[in-house]
Amino acid sequence: MRGKKGQPYWDAMLAETGARQPRFFPAVLADAKFAATARGELATFRNRPHALLHALRLMWESDAFLALALYRAQARLGALGVPVLPRLAHRLAMITAQVCIGKTVVMQPGVHLGHGQVVIDGFVEIHSGVVIHPWVTIGLRGGNYRGPTIEQGVRIGTGAKILGNVTVHRDARIGANSVVVTDVPAHATAIGVPARIIPRDGEQQQ
């Protein structure tokens, strides 16, 4: 993934990514609140200890939530320059729920993994309010180190693939098993292989 730009450029990109990683506890608590909403559970916490207890319960009950918390630890420890532990957290997430999220991924607080079997890699950014179902791949295409940007409120169906330097705009929907290689407009739905775009008015676009 370093490509022709060389090690200095790679190091600079890693440093930029690390600087944008959210803090661990606020991110996990936001994930817990969003997961509770997605699961139809109580999403209003009395205080921080109550929220932490809820997050711990989700880690116990949901392999995917535990893997997401492990990714949060991986990302934050890596940003702080801690050795070994980020790699250990990464491996545990893979063992626990087959969730593989690379160190160059920036995931904003408040994301929900419905289940495991998720791969996200490359310089990818995922905004708050995104729901990712199992067997999803979000990553690179054609050697370009820039991966997708997934904006707020996007829903990604089971088995979908989003590849390359594309943007899935706010509140879009990606259908199950679809392969997205172009931008998806806000509020639109992408379905098929390769995905075709169905805007809100229902008119299909290639």
JOKA-V494576 format. One line per field, one symbol per residue. psi: psi as a letter, one per 40 degrees, with the letter a starting at -180 (. if undefined). burial: + if it has 24 or more other C-alpha atoms within 12 Angstrom, else -. A space follows every 50 residues. Layout:
psi->???
burial->???
This chain:
psi->edaeeidddddddddddddehiidddddddddddddddefihehhdaddd dddddddddddhdddddddddddddddddeehidddddddddddddefhh hieehhhiifihhdaafhhhiagihhiiehhhiifihhaihfehehaihh iheihhiheihhhagihhiheihhiheihheiihiheihhiihihihhid eehii.
burial->+-----------++--++-+++++--++++++++++-------------- ++-++--++--++++++++++++++++++------++-++-+++-+++++ +++++++++++++++++++++++++++++++++++++++++---++++++ ++++++++++++++++++++++++++++++++++++++++++--++++-- ------
